[in-house]
Amino acid sequence: MKSALAFILAGLALTSPAAADSVLEKARWSDRLLVVCGQDPATLAWHQQKLVEAEGYAERDLSVVIASPRSVTWEKAAMCSVESDGSLMALEGCSGTAPQVLLIGKDGGVKGRWATAAGTDTLFPLIDAMPMRLREMASRTGE
């Protein structure tokens, strides 16, 4: 009986959302994320339009993620399970009804938070001052 219960529990653990790679886990050490989270799909769509990838996003390994309690949209979605990524909605500020825009660093930490779409004039200086980004820029120029 104990072995049957252990087998069932092991199977549940393998199929649980926690066992699937989250967006944050997949992005760690490779991507910076600009996460737009909130409850209202129309508001999220408006924010997404404001954050259309501008020149310089790719250079900074920055991609946009749209997260609601029911779904997550990420351009690299094939890499992870995004049906309901609780790790994004669990971020401080993402569970409320008002939309939030979060900048997540490659280390997985929240580096910035805004109530509306942040422009490149705000984002890029913040990213370019990060220690990891400074090392990236130095290695690309051969310094």
C-alpha positions in Angstrom: 0.0 0.0 0.0 2.8 2.4 0.9 4.6 1.8 -2.4 1.4 2.3 -4.4 0.8 5.6 -2.6 4.4 6.7 -3.2 4.1 5.8 -6.9 0.9 7.9 -7.2 2.4 10.9 -5.4 5.5 10.7 -7.6 3.3 10.7 -10.7 1.4 13.7 -9.4 4.6 15.6 -8.8 5.8 15.0 -12.3 2.5 16.4 -13.8 2.1 19.3 -11.5 2.6 22.9 -12.8 5.5 23.3 -10.3 7.3 20.4 -12.1 7.1 22.2 -15.5 9.8 24.8 -16.2 8.4 28.2 -15.5 9.1 31.3 -17.6 11.3 32.6 -14.8 13.3 29.4 -14.6 13.8 29.2 -18.4 14.8 32.8 -18.6 17.3 32.8 -15.7 20.8 33.6 -16.8 19.9 34.0 -20.5 17.1 36.6 -20.8 15.9 39.8 -19.1 12.1 39.9 -19.0 9.7 42.8 -19.2 6.7 41.3 -17.6 3.2 42.9 -17.9 0.9 41.3 -15.4 -2.7 41.9 -14.4 -6.2 40.7 -14.5 -7.8 42.5 -17.4 -6.9 41.1 -20.9 -7.8 44.4 -22.7 -5.5 46.4 -20.4 -2.8 43.9 -20.8 -3.2 44.1 -24.6 -2.9 47.9 -24.4 0.4 47.6 -22.4 1.7 45.1 -24.9 1.2 47.5 -27.8 3.1 50.2 -25.9 6.0 47.7 -25.3 6.4 46.6 -28.9 10.0 45.5 -29.1 12.1 48.5 -29.9 15.6 48.6 -31.4 18.0 47.5 -28.6 15.8 44.9 -27.0 17.7 42.0 -28.6 21.1 43.6 -27.8 20.0 43.6 -24.2 18.5 40.1 -24.2 15.2 41.7 -23.3 11.8 40.1 -24.2 8.2 40.9 -23.3 6.0 38.5 -21.3 2.3 39.1 -20.8 0.9 37.3 -17.7 -2.6 37.0 -16.4 -3.9 34.4 -13.9 -5.1 32.3 -16.9 -2.3 32.6 -19.4 1.2 33.7 -20.2 2.4 34.9 -23.6 6.1 34.8 -24.2 7.9 34.8 -27.6 9.9 31.8 -26.4 6.8 29.9 -25.2 7.9 26.7 -26.9 10.6 26.4 -24.3 8.3 26.2 -21.3 4.9 25.4 -19.9 2.9 28.7 -19.9 -0.7 27.6 -19.4 -0.7 29.1 -16.0 2.7 30.2 -14.7 2.1 30.8 -11.0 5.7 32.0 -10.6 4.9 35.2 -12.5 1.6 35.9 -10.8 3.3 35.3 -7.4 5.7 38.2 -8.0 5.0 41.0 -5.7 2.4 43.3 -7.3 1.3 40.9 -10.0 -1.7 39.5 -8.1 -3.6 42.7 -7.9 -6.2 44.0 -10.3 -4.1 46.9 -11.5 -1.6 46.1 -14.3 2.1 46.2 -13.4 5.2 46.2 -15.6 8.2 44.5 -14.1 11.8 44.3 -15.3 13.2 40.9 -14.3 17.0 40.6 -14.5 18.9 37.6 -15.7 19.4 36.5 -12.1 15.6 36.3 -11.7 15.3 39.4 -9.4 12.9 42.3 -9.9 14.9 45.3 -11.1 12.2 47.8 -11.8 8.4 48.2 -11.4 6.0 50.5 -13.1 2.2 51.1 -13.2 2.3 51.8 -16.9 4.5 50.9 -19.9 8.1 51.9 -19.4 9.9 53.4 -22.4 13.4 52.6 -23.6 14.5 56.0 -22.2 13.7 54.5 -18.7 14.6 50.8 -19.3 17.8 51.0 -21.2 19.8 53.2 -18.8 18.6 50.9 -15.9 19.6 47.8 -17.8 22.9 49.2 -19.0 24.0 50.0 -15.4 23.5 46.4 -14.3 26.8 44.6 -13.5 26.0 41.7 -15.7 25.1 44.0 -18.6 28.4 46.0 -18.1 30.3 42.7 -18.4 28.4 41.8 -21.5 29.2 45.2 -23.1 32.8 44.9 -22.1 33.2 41.4 -23.6 31.6 42.4 -26.9 34.0 45.3 -27.3 37.0 43.2 -26.3 38.0 45.4 -23.4 
